Amino acid sequence: MKALFAQLARFGAVGAVGFVVDVAVFNLLRVTLFSPENMHAGPVWAKVVSTSIAIIVNWIGNRYWTFGSHRRPQAIREGIEFAIVSVGGMGIGLACLWISHYVLGFTSILADNVSSNIIGLALGTVFRFWLYRSWVFRPRAVPTEARADDVKVPPRTSTGPILTVPTAD
């Protein structure tokens, strides 16, 4: 349980860095290039870009620090799985933003930040941590050669060959 809390704390620290990156890029894009005055779906596109950049930052932090002991040698496969989970988490944040901005009509920059960067982030974080831990960075069984003291040899009988059986002692 202590290891889980330590891992959760590291995940939170990495996520905080990603959050700062996400919010800063989102707001910069939201008031400039992807302003709703310039582009109808501007806030959504600003969120897609900002979250994509934050995903890269988070993957690096989680790969080398949070889940470092469980990272795989196949970084490309791990990165693809991480991206799939992250896009799912981004979808949660985007859904919150879309509902708030386009369905409920809360179109201020404050409302966009609350819906995507507070509510969407909280829901997406639970989703991502669970899937990162249980799928992307899950502990994998690594076959090891049996040590000599792990092998028990039954007495030799005249009816068959010697059989060695590794045990879990």
N, C-alpha and C positions, 0 to 999 in steps of 0.2 A: 504494500500500500504506500509506503514511503517513497518507493521508486516511481510510482504512478504520480504522486504529488510533485516530485522533483521534475518529472517529465512534463507535467502540466504547467509548472512554473516556467520552464524553458520555452515551451510552446507559447505561453503568454508573452514572454519577453520578445521572442521572434515576431509574434503577431503584432506587438506594439510598434515595432520598427516598420513592419509592413503597413500597419494602420496609418502611421505618419506619412509614409510614402503615398498611400492610396488617397488620403484626405487632401494632402497638398496638391497632388497632380489633378485630382478631381476638381477641386475648387479653382485651380489655375485654368484648367480647360473649360470649366462651367462658366466662367466670367469672360473668357476670351473666345477661342476658336469654336467651342461647342455651346455658346450662349443660346438659350431658347429663342432669343430675338433673331439670331442668325440661322438657326437650324431647329426645326420643330422637335426632333428627337435628340437634340443636343445633350441634355443631361444624361440620357441613357448611353450615348456614345462616349461621353466624358467618363462615365462609370466603367464602361468596358475597357477603355484604354488605361485608366488609373488602376483598376484591379488587375489587369494583365501585367503591368509593371510590378505591382505588389506581389503577385504570384511568383515571379522570378526571384524577388528578394526573399520571400518566405521559403521557397524551395531550398535555396542555398543555406539559409539559417537552420531549417529543420533537418536537412540532409547531414550537415556537419556538426550540429550541436544537439538539437532536441532528440532526434532519433539516430544519432551518429553510430551507436553500437549496433544498429539494425540496418544500416544502409547497405545496399547491394552493390556488387561490383558492376552490374549492368546499369550504369547511370542513365542511359537513354530510356530503357524500359521503366525504371523508377520515375524518371522525369515525366514520361507520358502518363503514367498512372497518377502521379501527383497533379499534373495538369487537368486530368479528367475530374478528379475530386475537387480541385480548385474551381474549375468551371461550374461544377454543380453548386458550390458555395457561392460563386458569383451570381449564378441564376437566382439564388434565394435573395441576395441583396438587390438584384435588378427587379425581381418581382415586387419587393417591398417599395422600391422607388417608383415603379410603374403604377402600382395601385394608388400610392399617395399622390403622385403628380398628375396622372391622367384620369384615374377613376374618381378619386376624392377631391381633386382640384386644388390641392395644396401645392402651389407652384413657386413659392419663395425659395431662396437659396437655403434658408434655415430648414424649411420643411424637407427639401431634397437631402440635406445632410442628416437630419434625424431619421428619415425613412431608410436611407441606404447605409449610412455610416454608424448608426446606433442599432436600430431594430434589425436591419438586414445583416449587419456584421455579427450581432449576438447570435442570431439563428444560424447563420452560415458557419460560425466558429464551432458550435456544437457538432454540426454535420461534418465539418472537415476534420476536427480532432478525432472523432470516432472512426472515420474511414482511413485517415492517415495511419492511425495506430493499429487498426484491425486489418488493413489491406496493404497499403503502400509500404509501410515500415514494420509490418508484423514480424515478430521473431520467427525465424525459419530454422527447422531442424537441419543441422549440418552433420552429415555422417562422419563419424570418427572411427579410427581403428581401435579395436578392443585392446585394452592393456592386458598383460599376462595375468594379473591378479583378478581380472574380471571374468576369466574363463574357468569353468569348472569341468573337470574331466571325470566322467563316471568310471567305475571300475571296469576293466576289460573282461568281456565274456567271450566264450567260445562261439556264440551264435551270430556275431556280427562285427562290423568295423567299429573303431573308436569314434565316438560322437562328442563334439564339444559344443556347449551351449552357453552363449553369453547371458549373463543375468543382470538385473538392475540393482544389485546390492549396493 
